[in-house]
């Protein structure tokens, strides 16, 4: 039997407007196809060197890292519009905003549990290997091409 621990994310919205981009979107909470969920929607624009909208949550209320090295990865109950998104993880070892650890997924049209083993995340713009003892932030991002984002998350858990 799989062992899990529910997380209580406080998702916040982040967009390329922090860098001059013009993508628009929102994070909302409510019922999505029969489940309470948090939903990221938006229109991604590549204008002004932009190109993303994101929902992200810190693991600790004060933004510090949490040691999750006794877990194998993250499980998310989600649904979406069939588009490709990225799961991005940040640790307290990263010093630049463009650094992350990531993996891609397709948000299926029906509620599905997707598992993201920590062993499968790839470092981006860093030589530091991912260390789950230093996990600080989790994000779901729609990025890199012009499209309409629509992805909802009803649960976020650690699994082993």
Secondary structure as UniProt FT lines:
FT   STRAND          4..6
FT   STRAND          12..15
FT   HELIX           16..19
FT   STRAND          24..32
FT   TURN            33..34
FT   STRAND          35..43
FT   HELIX           47..49
FT   STRAND          52..58
FT   TURN            61..62
FT   TURN            69..70
FT   STRAND          73..80
FT   STRAND          84..91
FT   TURN            92..93
FT   TURN            97..98
FT   STRAND          100..106
FT   STRAND          112..117
FT   HELIX           118..120
FT   STRAND          122..124
FT   HELIX           132..134
FT   STRAND          135..143
FT   STRAND          148..159
//
